[in-house]
Amino acid sequence: MQPRGATFEVIPYMDARHYSEMHMAKCRREKSSDRDVWQELFNQTFM
């Protein structure tokens, strides 16, 4: 496998949920076409 240069930061569960909820609110405000995809991902991750 070749390294791709991606790095990830581990953040606490509640912080991750908070950031996700903020992103979902932004998608709703801006009427983003990706909103349904993000909502499904949120539900799979946090529900």
N, C-alpha and C positions, 0 to 999 in steps of 0.2 A: 504494500500500500504506500502511496505517495502522500506525504503531509500536504494539506491544502492551505495551511496558514490561518485557519480559523481558531479563535480562542473563545472560550465560554466562561462566564462568571457565575458562580453558584450564589444564588440569593435565597433568603428565607421564603418559605411557602407563602406567608401572608403578604410579603412585599411583592412576590410574583403575581399574586391574585390582584393586589392593588393596582399594579401597573397594567394588568390585563383589563381591569374594569375601567381605568382611565382611557385606554385605547378604544374600548368598546363605546364609551361615551363620545369620544371624538368621531368615531365612525358614524354614530347616530346623528350627531350634530351636522356633519358634513355630507350626510346621506351617501356614504361611500358604497360603491357597487360591490365591494368585498365584504360588506357587513355580515352577510349570512355565513360566509366561510369562516370569518373570525368568531362569530357567535357559536358555530358548531365546534370549533377548536376549543373555545372557552368551556363549553359544556362538557366536552370529553375530558378536559384537563381538571376542572375544578368541581364538577357536579357529581 
